[in-house]
Structures are given as structure tokens and as C-alpha cells.
Amino acid sequence: MKKLLALSVAVFALSFAVPMALSAADDAATIKKHMVERKPKIDAMKKAGTVGEANTGYLEAMKKDKDGKDVKLAEDDTKLIDAENADRKAVYAAIAKKEGSTVEKVGELRAKQIRAKAPEGEFIQGEDGKWVKAPKPAEKPAEKK
């Protein structure tokens, strides 16, 4: 009787755990899909200098573009940035939970990675909070034969 009760409890628990695991996988796949879909538009905004990569790991609208003109983003662009930042936060939260860290720390580490790979001329925010244009990437060292 005790074995039957234990088995019933286990089956009951699994009936919730499996859909939750599938839901998390579906959510991750959906987030990835949306981020991939948004990337060309975000890249275009970054190239135009209307959006930059903040030192927090999130996108931020610039006050001035590359030419020093005031930036006024369209409502759709603002929604796009908000959606991207929400998805980034969800990804950072999952990583933080897995690594025993915080969302903020994961975002800061991701910002460092983004800065290191930023294309020349795109706005990036340094650790000190100052906005700069990404420099020309350094020449790759010659490979040894």
C-alpha cells in the first residue's frame, strides 16, 4: 500500500514537472526565435547610432546619433528595444539561476563580451558609464606555423 501511494505521488509530481520542463524549453526556443528575428533591425539601429549597448547588458536609445543629431525613436523601435531587453533579462535570469549568480552580474559580464566584439563605430558604454564609439578591432596576430 505504501509503495502504491509513493508511486501515485511520484506520477502526480511528474505530471506537473514534465509540462513545466517542456514549457521552459518552449519559452527558450521562442525567446531565441524572437531575438534572431529582431537582430537585423537592432543591428541597423546600432549601425545608425540610434541605439547602443549599455554596460548592463541591455540596449539603450541614444540621445544623439553618430552625427550629433537628436534621436527620436519611432514607437515601433522603442517596443522592439523593450522586447529585446525583456528577452535578454529572461536569458540572464536563467543563466544566473544556473550559475548561482545575479541577473545584474550576468548582464554586466555579457556587456563586456558585447563590447569586445562591437563593430567599429557602434555606441558602447564602458564600465565607467561613459558612452564611446567602438574602436576599430585590433589586427589579429599572425598565426604560428
Secondary structure, DSSP 8 states (H G I E B T S, - for coil): -HHHHHHHHHHHHHHHHHHHHHHHHHHHHHHHHHHHHHHHHHHHHHHHTSEEE-TTSSEEE-SB-TTS-B----HHHHHHHHHHHHHHHHHHHHHHHHHT--HHHHHHHHHHHHHHH--TT-EEE-TTS-EEE------------
